[in-house]
């Protein structure tokens, strides 16, 4: 990499929606020089996403934003499926999470994005944002990327030079088009209307996320945070957008759900189609596609926006390592390899949930979903923790490798309690259960992790004395038990808290 060439920033972010502003926070926290480009200065007023889960909140915790974000969120109570006769077909509660946060939260997306933008402002020394501009040209070479920017008001042009680019400019991504990357998949024909309203008067079970199951008119009926409510309703085959242009026309849809003008005040509505599409590749040289620019899924699993946040975290720590000279450039090839399977998993969950809501499952399929009477209780797929099957991981057979480490409450040697990640701190870590992990690594393994700036921490039981000021105390013993159940006395953690290596092979991944 030519260090003498002048760059305007190490990383350029195109688009400052959820994926882009999340990336700005992650890169800013890592001290990476970042320039974000966004056409619109105002936050988009429509609430598109409706939920985040424990994993996403843990990601935001890594940059100190979980508590600020949680102020604008409500913990989701439960899910239910009902029919138009009022029969409850199924109900699902949310069990306690082992990630340190509630299993699910309802959000109001404009408020969430406002908090994320304020979060990025903390890193003004590293992150700058240029509003009112769009990227109208892009060229790459062996050292970096040149972006041609056009002022949306004046038409004035300028260029910016960066080393890498994150394309976070949504489903209609012009960056993706300029790179000649095709979308693969389908856009479903059914047209949906999204109705957002402000609550005026509580109605029964308003707090329960409700799916109205029906072959012709299934409905998503969900409480958003901050006193907002959302309905997503499919239009009939003979309906047109113009049939629901006014609030008076929309009321006849809500009234079939038992919602009246006494309950809510409609403040906006929009129309859209469901997409099941992904980019044929997520990387083109020094440019990476994130969020809707890379993949779009139906909304039933509530994972579309969250997948973009997870994309941003994954690529950010890898770029920081490459730019800092501690990770090889080849690690960037693991971005799509790690993220695409997770996106596909949530896409299939969304499709299956949609089939339930639309009553498309056969009796045989419904029966197959029911566990045997004597089976151990198992989390439904939507709530199961993520895991990596490949990517930047060591080889070997230890089942801990690729898992996301649980996050119980813990304490430092000084007795201060907090969530595990806050007590451990950021970056690469090597964690040993009731032992100093550095004492059991080979010299080569130890040098490999030290080169990444890893710290070596002993995890102690609460009934022991700490032996070093760096020791961390497992307050209730659940983390030590989790590791022992997997035969992992020592694990190496990536910055995103996935386990990169464990007992049996503790070498830095190649």
C-alpha positions in Angstrom: 0.0 0.0 0.0 1.5 3.4 -1.0 1.6 5.4 2.2 2.9 8.5 0.3 -0.3 9.0 -1.7 -2.7 11.5 -0.3 -6.1 10.2 0.6 -9.2 12.1 1.8 -10.0 9.2 4.1 -9.2 5.6 4.5 -12.8 4.5 4.1 -15.7 6.1 2.1 -19.3 5.3 3.1 -21.9 5.9 0.4 -25.3 6.3 2.0 -25.9 7.3 5.6 -29.0 5.2 6.5 -28.9 2.4 9.1 -26.0 0.5 7.5 -23.9 3.5 6.7 -24.3 5.3 10.0 -23.6 2.0 11.9 -20.4 1.6 9.9 -19.5 5.2 10.7 -19.8 4.4 14.4 -17.8 1.2 14.2 -15.0 2.7 12.1 -14.9 5.8 14.2 -14.6 3.8 17.4 -11.7 2.0 15.8 -10.0 5.2 14.8 -10.3 4.7 11.1 -10.4 7.9 9.0 -13.9 7.8 7.4 -15.9 10.0 4.9 -19.6 9.4 4.5 -21.5 10.7 1.5 -25.3 11.2 1.7 -27.8 12.9 -0.6 -30.3 13.9 2.1 -29.4 15.7 5.3 -32.8 15.0 7.0 -33.4 11.5 8.4 -36.0 9.6 6.4 -39.2 10.1 8.3 -40.9 6.8 7.5 -40.4 4.0 10.0 -39.4 1.0 7.9 -37.8 -1.4 10.2 -39.8 -2.4 13.3 -37.5 -4.4 15.6 -34.0 -5.2 16.8 -32.9 -8.3 18.8 -30.3 -9.1 21.4 -27.5 -9.7 19.0 -28.0 -6.3 17.3 -28.2 -4.6 20.7 -24.9 -6.3 21.7 -23.3 -4.9 18.6 -24.5 -1.4 19.5 -23.2 -2.0 23.0 -19.7 -2.5 21.5 -19.7 1.2 20.6 -21.4 2.4 23.8 -24.8 3.1 22.2 -27.0 0.4 23.7 -28.3 2.4 26.6 -29.0 5.5 24.5 -30.8 3.5 21.9 -32.8 1.6 24.5 -34.4 4.8 25.7 -36.3 5.0 22.4 -37.3 1.3 22.3 -39.8 -1.0 24.0 -39.1 -4.6 24.9 -41.3 -6.8 22.7 -43.8 -8.7 24.9 -44.7 -11.7 22.7 -45.9 -12.8 19.2 -49.3 -14.3 18.3 -51.0 -15.5 15.2 -54.8 -15.0 15.1 -57.6 -15.3 12.5 -60.3 -12.9 11.6 -62.7 -14.8 13.9 -60.5 -13.9 16.8 -59.1 -17.4 17.3 -55.5 -17.5 18.6 -53.7 -20.0 16.4 -50.3 -19.8 18.1 -48.4 -17.6 20.6 -44.7 -17.3 21.2 -43.1 -15.5 24.2 -39.5 -14.3 24.3 -37.3 -16.3 26.7 -34.5 -14.6 28.5 -31.4 -14.0 26.4 -27.9 -15.0 27.1 -26.5 -12.0 25.2 -27.0 -9.5 28.0 -30.1 -7.8 26.4 -33.8 -8.5 26.0 -34.5 -11.0 23.2 -36.4 -8.4 21.1 -37.3 -4.7 21.1 -39.7 -2.7 19.1 -38.2 0.5 17.6 -39.2 3.7 15.9 -36.6 3.8 13.1 -36.3 7.6 12.7 -35.5 8.0 16.4 -33.0 5.1 16.3 -31.2 6.7 13.3 -31.1 10.0 15.1 -29.3 8.4 18.1 -26.9 6.6 15.7 -26.0 9.9 14.0 -25.4 11.5 17.4 -23.2 8.5 18.2 -21.1 9.0 15.2 -20.6 12.7 16.1 -18.5 11.4 19.1 -15.8 10.4 16.5 -15.6 13.8 14.7 -11.8 13.5 14.7 -12.1 10.4 12.5 -15.6 10.6 10.8 -16.9 13.4 8.6 -20.2 13.5 6.6 -20.9 15.4 3.4 -24.6 15.9 2.9 -26.3 17.0 -0.3 -24.0 15.1 -2.6 -24.3 11.9 -4.6 -21.7 9.6 -6.1 -21.9 9.9 -9.9 -18.7 8.1 -10.8 -16.3 5.6 -9.4 -12.9 4.3 -10.6 -10.6 1.9 -8.8 -6.9 1.1 -9.0 -4.4 -1.0 -7.1 -4.1 1.7 -4.3 -7.6 3.0 -3.8 -10.9 4.4 -5.1 -11.7 7.7 -6.7 -15.3 8.9 -6.1 -16.8 11.6 -8.3 -19.3 13.6 -6.3 -22.0 15.8 -7.7 -23.7 18.5 -5.6 -27.5 17.8 -5.7 -28.4 21.5 -5.8 -25.7 23.2 -7.8 -24.4 20.3 -10.0 -20.8 21.2 -8.9 -18.4 18.3 -9.1 -15.5 17.2 -7.0 -13.5 14.0 -6.4 -12.6 12.2 -3.2 -9.8 9.7 -2.9 -10.2 6.8 -0.4 -8.7 3.4 0.1 -11.9 1.4 0.4 -15.6 2.1 -0.1 -18.7 0.7 1.7 -21.8 1.0 -0.5 -24.7 1.5 1.9 -27.1 3.2 -0.6 -30.1 0.8 -0.3 -32.0 -1.6 -2.5 -31.8 0.7 -5.6 -28.1 1.2 -5.1 -26.5 3.3 -7.8 -23.1 2.1 -6.6 -24.1 -1.5 -7.3 -25.3 -0.4 -10.8 -22.1 1.5 -11.5 -20.1 -1.6 -10.6 -22.2 -3.7 -12.9 -23.2 -6.1 -10.1 -26.5 -7.9 -10.9 -29.3 -8.7 -8.4 -30.4 -12.3 -8.2 -33.8 -13.4 -7.1 -37.4 -12.2 -7.3 -39.7 -9.4 -6.4 -43.1 -10.7 -5.3 -46.1 -9.3 -7.2 -48.4 -8.7 -4.2 -48.6 -5.0 -3.4 -48.6 -4.0 0.3 -49.7 -0.9 2.1 -47.9 0.2 5.2 -49.9 2.4 7.6 -48.2 4.2 10.5 -50.2 5.8 13.2 -49.9 7.5 16.6 -51.8 5.8 19.5 -54.6 7.9 21.0 -56.2 5.2 23.2 -55.1 1.7 24.2 -56.9 -1.3 22.8 -56.8 -4.9 24.0 -53.5 -6.7 23.5 -52.1 -3.7 21.5 -48.6 -4.5 22.9 -48.6 -8.1 21.4 -47.0 -8.3 18.0 -49.9 -9.8 16.0 -50.0 -11.6 12.7 -53.5 -11.8 11.3 -53.3 -15.2 9.4 -55.5 -15.4 6.3 -55.1 -16.6 2.8 -56.4 -13.4 1.2 -55.5 -10.7 3.6 -52.8 -11.5 6.2 -51.8 -8.5 8.2 -48.8 -7.5 10.3 -50.1 -5.6 13.4 -47.2 -4.3 15.5 -46.6 -1.8 18.3 -43.7 0.4 17.5 -42.0 2.3 20.3 -42.7 5.9 21.4 -46.5 5.4 21.1 -46.4 4.5 17.4 -48.2 1.6 15.7 -47.8 -0.1 12.3 -50.0 -2.2 10.0 -48.8 -3.9 6.9 -51.7 -5.1 4.7 -51.7 -6.7 1.2 -53.8 -5.1 -1.5 -56.2 -7.3 -3.4 -55.6 -8.4 -7.0 -57.9 -5.7 -8.3 -56.8 -3.0 -5.8 -54.6 0.0 -7.0 -52.4 2.3 -4.9 -54.8 5.1 -5.9 -57.7 3.3 -4.2 -56.0 4.1 -0.9 -54.7 7.6 -1.5 -56.5 9.3 1.4 -56.8 8.5 5.1 -60.6 8.1 4.7 -59.9 5.3 2.2 -57.4 3.7 4.5 -59.8 3.6 7.5 -61.9 0.9 5.9 -58.8 -1.4 6.0 -58.1 -0.7 9.7 -61.8 -1.0 10.7 -61.8 -4.7 9.6 -59.1 -5.1 12.4 -61.2 -3.4 15.0 -59.2 -0.2 14.9 -61.1 3.1 14.9 -60.4 6.8 14.9 -60.7 6.7 18.7 -57.6 4.4 18.9 -55.1 6.1 16.5 -54.3 9.0 14.3 -52.9 8.0 10.9 -49.8 10.1 10.1 -48.4 8.4 7.0 -48.7 5.5 4.6 -46.7 4.0 1.7 -46.8 1.1 -0.7 -44.1 -1.5 -1.5 -43.4 -5.1 -2.8 -41.5 -7.8 -1.0 -38.1 -8.7 -2.4 -36.1 -11.9 -2.1 -33.0 -10.7 -3.9 -29.2 -10.6 -3.4 -26.3 -9.2 -5.2 -24.4 -11.7 -7.3 -21.3 -10.7 -5.4 -20.8 -8.4 -2.4 -17.3 -7.2 -3.3 -15.8 -5.5 -6.3 -12.1 -4.8 -5.8 -12.0 -2.2 -3.0 -15.8 -1.7 -2.8 -18.1 -3.7 -0.5 -21.9 -3.8 -0.6 -23.8 -3.7 2.7 -27.4 -3.9 3.8 -30.1 -3.6 1.1 -27.5 -2.9 -1.5 -26.3 -6.5 -1.0 -29.5 -8.3 0.0 -33.2 -7.8 0.5 -35.6 -10.2 2.2 -39.3 -10.2 3.2 -40.1 -8.4 6.4 -41.5 -11.3 8.4 -38.4 -12.1 10.5 -37.6 -8.4 11.1 -34.0 -9.0 10.0 -33.5 -6.8 7.0 -32.2 -3.6 8.6 -30.4 -5.7 11.3 -28.5 -7.7 8.7 -27.1 -4.4 7.4 -25.9 -3.4 10.9 -24.3 -6.8 11.2 -22.6 -6.4 7.8 -21.2 -3.1 9.0 -19.7 -4.5 12.1 -18.2 -7.5 10.3 -16.4 -5.5 7.6 -15.4 -2.6 9.9 -13.1 -4.5 12.2 -11.5 -6.3 9.3 -10.9 -3.1 7.4 -9.4 -1.6 10.6 -7.0 -4.6 10.9 -6.0 -4.4 7.2 -5.4 -0.6 7.3 -3.5 -0.9 10.6 -1.3 -3.6 9.1 -2.2 -6.3 11.6 -4.4 -8.4 9.3 -3.7 -9.5 5.7 -5.8 -8.0 2.9 -7.2 -11.5 2.3 -9.3 -11.3 5.4 -11.6 -9.0 3.5 -12.6 -12.0 1.4 -14.2 -13.5 4.5 -16.8 -10.7 4.7 -19.3 -12.2 2.2 -18.3 -15.8 3.2 -19.4 -15.1 6.8 -22.3 -12.8 6.3 -24.1 -14.3 3.3 -25.0 -17.6 5.1 -26.5 -15.7 8.0 -28.5 -13.5 5.6 -29.8 -16.6 3.8 -30.7 -18.2 7.1 -32.9 -15.2 8.1 -34.3 -15.0 4.6 -35.5 -18.6 4.8 -36.9 -18.0 8.3 -38.8 -14.9 6.9 -40.2 -16.9 4.0 -41.4 -19.7 6.3 -43.0 -17.2 8.7 -44.7 -15.6 5.8 -46.1 -18.9 4.7 -47.5 -19.4 8.2 -49.1 -16.0 8.2 -50.6 -16.5 4.7 -51.8 -20.0 5.7 -49.8 -21.6 2.9 -48.5 -24.6 4.9 -50.0 -28.0 4.4 -51.2 -30.1 7.4 -48.1 -32.3 6.9 -45.8 -29.3 7.1 -47.6 -27.9 10.2 -47.3 -31.4 11.9 -43.6 -31.5 11.0 -43.1 -28.2 12.9 -44.4 -29.6 16.1 -41.6 -31.2 18.3 -42.2 -34.7 19.7 -43.9 -34.7 23.1 -40.8 -35.9 25.0 -38.3 -33.6 23.1 -36.2 -31.1 25.0 -37.5 -27.6 24.5 -35.7 -25.8 21.7 -35.6 -22.2 20.7 -37.5 -21.5 17.5 -35.1 -20.7 14.5 -35.9 -16.9 14.8 -34.4 -16.8 18.3 -31.5 -19.2 17.9 -28.0 -17.5 18.3 -25.9 -16.9 15.3 -22.9 -19.1 14.4 -20.2 -19.0 11.7 -19.6 -22.1 9.7 -16.6 -20.7 7.9 -14.6 -17.6 7.4 -11.8 -16.2 9.6 -11.8 -19.2 12.0 -9.2 -21.7 13.0 -9.4 -25.3 11.8 -10.2 -28.1 14.2 -13.2 -29.9 15.7 -13.9 -27.8 18.9 -17.6 -27.0 18.8 -16.9 -23.6 20.4 -15.3 -22.3 17.2 -17.6 -20.1 15.2 -20.0 -19.6 18.1 -20.9 -16.2 19.5 -19.7 -16.1 23.1 -22.6 -15.6 25.6 -22.6 -12.4 27.6 -23.6 -12.8 31.3 -22.9 -10.2 33.9 -19.3 -10.3 35.1 -16.9 -8.4 37.4 -13.4 -7.1 37.1 -10.7 -7.9 39.6 -11.6 -4.6 41.2 -15.1 -5.8 42.0 -16.9 -3.5 39.5 -19.8 -5.4 37.9 -21.1 -5.0 34.4 -22.0 -6.9 31.2 -19.1 -9.2 30.1 -18.1 -7.3 27.0 -17.9 -4.0 28.9 -15.7 -5.7 31.6 -13.5 -7.5 29.0 -13.0 -4.4 26.8 -12.6 -4.3 23.0 -10.3 -5.9 20.5 -8.9 -9.4 20.3 -8.8 -11.5 23.5 -7.6 -14.9 24.6 -9.7 -16.1 27.5 -8.8 -19.0 29.8 -11.1 -20.7 32.3 -9.4 -20.6 35.8 -6.0 -20.3 34.1 -3.7 -17.8 32.5 -4.3 -18.6 28.8 -0.8 -17.3 27.9 0.7 -20.2 29.9 -0.9 -22.9 27.7 -0.3 -21.4 24.2 2.7 -22.4 22.2 5.3 -19.6 21.6 4.1 -19.4 18.0 0.5 -19.2 19.0 1.2 -16.5 21.6 3.2 -14.4 19.2 0.4 -14.7 16.6 -2.2 -13.3 19.0 0.2 -10.7 20.4 0.8 -9.4 16.8 -3.0 -8.7 16.7 -2.8 -6.7 19.9 -4.7 -9.5 21.8 -4.9 -9.4 25.6 -4.7 -12.6 27.7 -7.4 -12.8 30.4 -8.2 -15.4 33.0 -11.8 -16.1 33.7 -12.2 -16.9 37.4 -15.0 -18.5 39.4 -16.8 -16.2 41.9 -15.8 -18.5 44.8 -12.1 -17.8 44.2 -9.6 -15.0 44.8 -8.6 -13.1 41.7 -4.9 -13.6 40.9 -4.2 -10.7 38.6 -5.6 -7.2 38.0 -6.7 -8.4 34.5 -8.8 -11.3 35.8 -12.5 -11.3 35.0 -15.0 -13.0 37.4 -17.8 -15.2 36.1 -20.4 -14.1 38.6 -22.9 -17.0 38.3 -20.7 -19.5 36.6 -22.7 -19.8 33.4 -19.9 -18.8 31.1 -17.3 -21.2 32.5 -20.0 -24.0 32.4 -20.7 -23.1 28.7 -17.1 -23.3 27.8 -16.5 -26.5 29.7 -19.5 -28.1 28.0 -17.7 -27.6 24.7 -14.3 -28.8 25.9 -12.9 -25.3 25.6 -10.6 -24.3 28.5 -9.1 -21.5 26.3 -10.8 -19.5 23.5 -9.6 -16.7 21.3 -12.2 -14.0 20.6 -12.5 -11.8 17.6 -13.5 -8.1 18.1 -17.1 -9.1 17.3 -17.0 -11.8 20.1 -17.3 -14.7 17.8 -14.8 -17.5 18.8 -12.0 -17.7 16.3 -10.0 -20.5 17.9 -10.4 -22.8 20.9 -8.6 -25.6 22.8 -7.2 -28.1 20.2 -6.0 -25.5 17.8 -5.3 -22.0 19.2 -3.3 -20.7 16.2 -4.3 -17.4 14.6 -6.5 -18.3 11.5 -4.6 -18.3 8.3 
